[in-house]
Amino acid sequence: MSNKRSIALYRFSLFALLAAVVFLLPQALAGTAYAQDPFTDNPVAKIARELSPAVVNVDVETLVTRSMSPFGDDPVFRQFFGEEFKRFSRTIPMQGRGSGFIVSKDGHILTNNHVVDGADKITVTFSDGRTFDAKVLGKDPTFDLAVIKVEGKDLPFLKLADSDKTEVGEWVVAIGNPFGLEHTVTVGVISAKNRSVHDGNVNFDGFLQTDAAINPGNSGGPLLNLRGEVVGINTAIVPYAQGIGFAIPVNMAKQVMSDLIEFGKVRRGWLGVTIQPLTKEFAEAYGVEGEKGAIVSDVMRDSPAEKAGLKRGDVILEVDGSAIKDHQEFVMKIRQMMAGDKVALTVVRQKNKIEVDATLGEMPGSQGRPVAGDGGPKALKDLGIRVGDLSDEVRKQNNLKSDEGVMITSVEDGSMAQRAGIREKDVILEMNGVRIAGLADLDRVDAGSGSVVLLLMRDSRTFFVSVRTRN
């Protein structure tokens, strides 16, 4: 009898559990905006319908100079004919497309830096067909982010998630403008986190990897979770693969957006140390367990590191209680912090483990927006020069590394730069003594005196050119 009673009780418990799943689970999910009953509704369709108005197409136009010579842009003929060669050149508009999404009701739009970098005109198109002219408020080449602005009120905007809580296997939705096909929706999962990609123009650590279809034109568009919150900004693809795309975690964007809006650039945190990899031999000699960490090879004078007491030969093991794998991971963690942030470092010094607390400073030369007339971009414009990233052709021609110089893309006829003998495809290596590794470095140049001294490279030879921005 007791066995029959036990069986009956088991059956009743099982029935009660099934009833709870059938009747109570849909009610529990009803309070979550987009987590619906998968058997009776489609959360992706609701996301596409309700959130697409906050996703925009970004059309850019850039004026470039192209050679119309029957000899092409052959450097031999260019050098032989000199300035006469310019008669065969024409300035033509080049167009590009990308995506973006609105992050505030007054019209702030987040997109990729590479979508708008160098653009002379930016046009934003909404899902209802309305178009607006946009202006760039700030760009951050380090994280490939940019904030642009359109004039509007009570615009639809997307909420930002906590991307650190995003899990591998979690469903995500991408909305964007691939190949000009407006407001395309694709679905997939987060297939990996913390991916490092160092290839061509992409140099980034910490990507979210997804198999949601991402194609050229998706750049700058949102990657959303099923709650309709942005977890990433679609940025890069592997062109020879299928189902492998990359997005910048939105937590990184949160850190830089306010600085881009207020200052036009990021006040990135600066510690002031030079580091190198931790080797097995160094670890044994300095009493470090294992081979994970980063060696402080130098400490800059008057830097936050010096003020905090870091010394040459210290081995950094942890940042804010989190162990670091190697020197590259240490750099990535510091790069993600802002000026004024406090950081706790676990360090091995003379075989003893100690704690060092530092307050990050602001990267030298990056304090606020450049004063009109003092910054490098303004000075180059006054000289009649336009610049851009190095082309592969010019880089190979001059045997330059990827972090050396910017290329002069055009020189205005009759400008001071032209009179000084500056030519298209010259490479700027230094400006007023500031080393130029990329376009962002031009903002660190002080040209307030009206004089500009450029260290140029042409045909693998370097030379100085001095010219005044004001007569």
N, C-alpha and C positions, 0 to 999 in steps of 0.2 A: 504493500500500500504506500509505503514511504517513497518507493521508486516512482510510482504513478504521480504522486504529489510533486516530486522533484521535477518530473518531465513537464507537468502542467505549469509549474512555476517558471521553468525555463522558457516554455512557449509564450507565456504571458509577457515575460521580460523582453523577449525578442520582438514580439508584436508592438510593445510600448516603444522600443527603440526605433523601429521602422516608422511608427507614427510620428515620432518626434522629428525624424529626418524629413519626412514627406511634408509635414505641416508647419514645422517651426523654422527650418532652414531658409525657405524663401522669405519668411518674414524678417529673419535676421539680416539677410542680404539686402532687403529693400531699403535699409537706411544708408547703404553705400551707393554713391551716385551711379557707378557704371558696372558694379559687380552684380549682375542679374542672373536669373534662372537660365542656365544655358540651354534648357530643353524648350523654353517657350519664348525666349527673346535673344537678341544679338547685341552684346555690348559694343562690338566694333562698329556696327551700323549707327548706334546712338552717338558714339564718339565722332564719327565722320560727319554726321548730320549737325551736331550741336557745336563742335569745336572747329570745324573747317573755316568758319568766318574769321577766326583769329590767326589763321595761317595765310601768308601773303606771298605773292611772286615778286621777286626783286630783279628788275631789268637794269643793266648798267651799260653805259656808253663811254668809251675811252678813245681819245684822239691819238692816233699813232702815225708815225711817218714811215712811208713805204717807198722803196726805190722802184722807179718805173724804167730804169735803164735797161737796155737790151743785154748788158753785161751782168745784170742782177746787182748784188751788193758786194761784188768782188773787191776785197781790200786793196788789191794791186791797182785796179783802175781808179778806185777812190783816191789812193795816194798820188797816182800819176796826174789825174785831172784836178785834184785839189777842190777848191770851192765851186768850180764849174760843175762838179759832179752833183751838187745840190739841185741843179736845174732839173734833174730827172726825178726828184723826190716830190711826193705829194702827201699831205696830211689827210687821212681818211678816218672815219669813225669805225671803231670795232665794238661789237655788241656781245654781251654775255648775259646769262640768266642764272638765277639761284633762287633760294627760298629764304623765308624768315618767319618769325611769329611775334605777335604783339604781346608785350609783357606788362603794359600799363594802359589804363583807359584813356590817357592823354596822348598816346601814340608812340611810345618807345618800342622799338622793334629790335629783337636780337637776331643776329645772323653770323655768318663766318667772315673773318677778316679777308680771306682770299676772294670772297664774292664781290666785295666793294673796294678792295685795295686798288688805288690808282684810277678810280672811276671819275670822269668829269661830270657825269650826270647819272642820277639814280632815280628810277621810277618804280613805285610800289603799286601793285594791282591787287585789289581785294577780291574775294570770291564772288561778290555781286557785280564785278566788272568795273567798279570805280577805280580811278587812278590818282595817285598823289605824287608830287615831287618830294623826295626825301633828302635830308642832309645827314652827314656823318657826325655824330657827337664824339665818338672815340673809338680807337682800334687797339687791339692787343695781339700782335703777331705771335707772342709766346704761346698763347692758348688758342690762337686762330679765332678770336671772337671780335665782334664789332657791334656797336649800338648805333642805329640810325633812327631818325625821328621824322614823323609826319604830323601835320597839324590836324587835330581832331579832338572830339569830346565824347565821353561815354562809349569808347570803342570796345569791342569784345577782346578779352585777353585771356591768356592761359595761366594756370597756376603751376608753380614750380614744386616738384617733389623733393624728397631727401634721397638723392641718388645713391648715397652710401648704403641705404637699406634695400636697394634693388638687388634681387637674387638671380643667380644663373638659373635659366629655365622659366623665368617670369615672362608672361605674354606682353608684347609691346606692339604699338601701332606707329607707323611712320606716315606723315603727310607732307607732300612737297610737290615739286615742279620738275620731275625728271624728263629730260629731253624736250622741255617746253610743254609737256602734257599736264595742264594745270590741275592742282588739287587731286593728285593721285594718292590713294590710300593703299598701303601694304601692311601685312601682318607677319609677325614672327615671334621669336623669343630672344632673350638675352642669352647668347651662347657662351660668353666669357666676359670676365672683368679684368681691369688693370692690364690691358694689352699695350705693348710698346711697339710703335711703328716708326722706323727710321728709314725712309726711302724717298728719294727725290726731294720734292718740296715739303713732304710731311715728316715732321720730327717731333714726336709727341709720346709721352708716357702717361698711362692711366686711362686709355680708351675703354668704353663699353663696346663689346663686339656683339653684333646681332645678325640673324639670318633674315630679318625683314628686308625685302628688296630695296636697295638704295642704289641710285644711278646718278650720273652727272645731271645736275639741276636740283637734286635733293639737298645739296649743301646748304646749311643754315636752317633747314626745316626741323620741326620737333620730333622727338621720339617719345611717345606717350605710354604710360601704363594703363591698365584697364579702369583705373579711377579717373582717367582723363587728365592726369598731371604729367608735366614734362620731366622726364628722367635724363634726357640727353639731347644734344644738338648734333644732327647728322652732318658728318664732315668728310669722311674718306671711304674709299672702296679699294678692294684688291681687283684690278681690272681683268686679271687672268683667272679669277676664281668665281664660283657661284655661291651665293648665300653667305658672303663674308663682307660685312660693312662695319663702319666704326662711327661712334658718336662720342662727343665730349660730355662727360658727366655734368649734369646741370649744377651740382654743388660748386664746381669750379667757376661756372658762369656767375653764380650768386656772389662769389668773392670779388669779382672784378667789375660787375655791372655798375655799381654805385660810383666807383672811381672813374669809369669811362664816361658816365653821365656828368659828373661834377667837375672832373679835371681834364677829360679828354684823353687820359692815359691811365695806366695802372700804377699806383704807388706800391710796387712790389717789394716785399720784405727783403732786406739785405743783412746778412750776417757778417760778411767781411772775412771769409777764410778761403784759402786754396786747399783743395783736398785731392787725394789720390787713392787708388785701390789698396785694400788691405791684403797683403800677401801672406802665405803660410810662414815664410821666414820671419817677417816682421811680427806676426802674431806670437810666434814662439819667443822671440827676443824680448818683446814688451809685455809678456805675460797675459796675452789675450786668449781666452778659450774660444776655439773655433776660428773660422775665417770670414765671419760676417761683420761688417762695419766699414768705416771710412777713416782714413788717416788725415789729420790736419797737418799739411805740409808747410803752411805759412799763415800768419795772422796779420791782417792789414792794420796799420797804425790808426788810432782813434776810431776804430770800427766797433760795432756792437759786440763782436767776438772778443776784442781786446778788453773792453770795459767789463765783460762778463767773466774774464779770467781764463779764457781758452788759451792754450799754448801750443807751440809747434811740437808735434809728436804725439799729441792727444789722439786717442782712438775713440771715435763716436760710435756707440753701439745702439742707442735708442733715441728716438725723438718723441717727446710727450708720452713716454711709456711704451711706445711701439717699436719693436726691434726693426732695424734696417738691414736689408740683404747686402747692399754694397754701396759704393760711393754714388752711383747713379740714382738709386732710390733716395738717398739723403738729399741730393740736389732737387729731386722732384718734390719732396716734402717741403723743403724751404721755399721753392718756387711757388707753391700753392698758398703761401702765407702773405699777409699784407704788412706794410710798415706799421709798427706799433704793437703787433702781435707778440705775446710772450711765449717762449719756447723753452721746455725743460729738456736738457740733454744729459744722457747717461754716458759717462766718459771713463775710459781706462787711462790712468796716468801713473807711470812708474809702477806698474803692476797692481795699482789700487783703483778700485771702482769708486767714482765720485759723481755727484750731481752738479750740473752747471745750469743756472737759469739766465737766459738772455732775452732782451727786448729788441726785436728786429728794428733796424733803421730803414730809411728810405734809400733806394738805389741812388748813388751819386749822379747828379745831373738830371734827375727825374722829378724835381720838385714842382708840381703844378703844371699848368699850361705854359708854353713858352710865350714870353712877352712879344707882342707884335713888333716885327722888325728885328728881333733878336734870335729867333730860331732858324735852324738850318733850312727847312723847307721854304720858309718865306724868303730867305736870302737867295736861294737857288732860283726861285720864281722871279725875283727881281733881276737876276742875271740873265734870264731868258732860257733857263735850263729846266727840262723835265727829266725825272729819273724813275727807274723801276728796278725790279729784281734782275739779277744777272741771268741772261739767257745761257742755255747749255753751250751754244756755239762760242760766245764770248768767254765763258769760263774755261773751256778747253783751249781756246786760242791763246789765253794768257796764263794757263796753268794755275788757275786760282781754285781755292777750296770753296765749299759751299757757304762758309761764314766770312767771306772776304769781299767787301765792297758792294757798291750799287752801280748800276749801269745808266749812263746818260742816254735817254731814249729820243730826245729831240733838242735842238738848239735853235732858237728863234733867229730869223734873218735880221741882221742889223743890230742884234743885241750885244751887250758888253761881253758876254761869254763868247760869241762868235768872233768879235774883234780881238779877244785874247787868244784865239786859236783853239778853243775847246771844240771838240767834235762829238757827233753821235757815236755811241758805242765805246767812248772813253769810260774807264772805270774809276770811280771815286773811292780811294782807299782811306784817305783822311780828309777832314775838313776842320780848319783852324786848330789842328793838333789833336782832334778827337778821332780815334780809330772808328771807321765805319764798317761794321760787319753786316748791316742790313738797314732797311729803311727806317726802322725805329730809332736807330742811333742818331739820325739827323736832328731829332728833337733835342738832343743833349748839347748841340752846338750853340755857342754864344757868338752871334754875329752882330752884336749891338754897335760895334765900333764902325760898321760900314765897310770893313775890309774883310775879304775872304781869301784864304790860302787853301788851295786844293792840292792834295797829292793824287795825281792821276796815273793810270797805267794804260798804255797803248802799245799793242804789238809786243807784249811781255816786257816793255821798258817803262820805268817810272820816272816822273818828273813833276816839279811843282809849278803851279800857275797861281799868281796873285792878281786879284781884281777887286775893284770897289763896287759895292752895290748902289752907292749914291755918288753922283758926280759932284 
